Amino acid sequence: MLINRIRRLKAQGVLGINRRNAWYTRWHNQRRYYPLVDDKLKTKEIALRAGLSVPPLYHVISSEHQIRHLEEKLARFADFAVKPSRGAGGKGIVVVTGRSHHLYRLTDDALIDQSELNYHVANVLSGMYSLGGHRDRVIFEYRVRFDPVFKAISYQGVPDIRIIVFRGVPVMAMVRLPTRMSGGKANLHQGAVGAGVDLSTGRTLGGVWRDLSIADHPDTGESIQGVLIPGWRSLLHLAAGCYELTRLGYIGVDLVLDKDKGPLILEVNARPGLNIQIANSAGLLPRLNAVETRTTPFKNIDERIAFAMEHFSVKNEAPAQSGTFAIGNI
C-alpha cells in the first residue's frame, strides 16, 4: 500500500521533503548565504540597498538594557508589528493595531500594558522564538494594512503571498489567509488557509486547510476561488528579484499587498514548506524540471517572469486525481 502511494505521488510530480533537502536546498542553496535570509533584519537591510520594497523599520532592540527606553521609542507610533529577527513559523510576532490610553491594542482586541510588552521583548531576546534557540534581536516595523481584495476571505490578520522561486523563476504561488484557528496569523501550521494561485493570471484557485481541500473560508464562508490579485506581475517581479538579492537558488518569498504602499517583501525562506502543492493541486517537480532543463539562459527578470506565466499556467497542467493528492516524506 505504501509503495503504491509513493509511486502515485511521484507520478503526480510531488516534491517530498527528503528530495527537497537532498537536492534543491542542498545543491542550489549555498550555506554561506543562509544568514542573509535566516535573519529578517539582514534581509531587510540588503533589500533596501537593492531598492526592493519592505515594511519600513521603526526600531531595533538587541540587548535587555534597551528595554527601559522602549516606551519613549514607540511613543510616536500609533501601531506597529513586533517580530523576532530570527523567528520561524510566525512565532513570537505581536501586532499592535492601536492604543487605548496607556495600553496597546492587539489584533484580537486584547489590551496589554508596557510591562507585558517588555516581558515579551525580553523573551524574544533570550531566543525563545529563534532558530536553534540562539539569542535574538527584536524588530519594530510598519504594520501592514492589507489590500481590501482579501477582506472577505481573511480573519483579522494580514494575508500574505508565498511564491516559490527556483533559479530566479517563480514556479508556484499561494495566498495564505488567516483564520480564527490561526489567531489571525498567515501560517498554515497554525491553521491558516492556503489558496493556490494561477501564475499566469494571479487568480486564486481552491485551497487547503488543515490538510483538507476546501473552496470556502472556514470563518467567513466566502469562496476563496476566483479572486484576482491586483498588481500580480509586480509581485512576481519582486519575488524573482530575491534570487539576485540572496544568491540562493531555491527559496520561498513571502510578500504582502499593502493598500497604501503596494507589494512589500516580508521575508525570504531558504527551506520553504511543501503544502503549497496541496493548495495548488499540482506537484512542484514538473515545474522545477522545466526550469532546470531549459538550455537557453534567461536574459533578465522580465524573461523569467514571462517563462513562468507561459509554462506554469493552470490551463497547461492536468489536474491531480481527486482524493489522492497529499504529501508524504518521499
Secondary structure as UniProt FT lines:
FT   HELIX           2..11
FT   TURN            12..13
FT   HELIX           17..19
FT   HELIX           20..25
FT   HELIX           26..28
FT   HELIX           31..33
FT   HELIX           35..38
FT   HELIX           40..49
FT   TURN            50..51
FT   STRAND          57..61
FT   HELIX           64..69
FT   HELIX           70..74
FT   TURN            75..76
FT   STRAND          80..84
FT   TURN            85..86
FT   TURN            89..92
FT   STRAND          94..100
FT   TURN            101..102
FT   STRAND          103..106
FT   TURN            107..108
FT   STRAND          111..112
FT   HELIX           114..126
FT   TURN            127..129
FT   HELIX           131..133
FT   STRAND          138..141
FT   HELIX           148..153
FT   STRAND          160..166
FT   TURN            167..168
FT   STRAND          169..177
FT   TURN            180..184
FT   HELIX           188..190
FT   STRAND          193..198
FT   TURN            199..202
FT   STRAND          203..209
FT   TURN            210..211
FT   STRAND          212..214
FT   TURN            218..220
FT   TURN            230..231
FT   HELIX           232..240
FT   HELIX           242..246
FT   STRAND          250..258
FT   TURN            259..261
FT   STRAND          262..269
FT   HELIX           276..280
FT   HELIX           285..292
FT   HELIX           301..311
FT   HELIX           314..316
FT   TURN            322..323
//
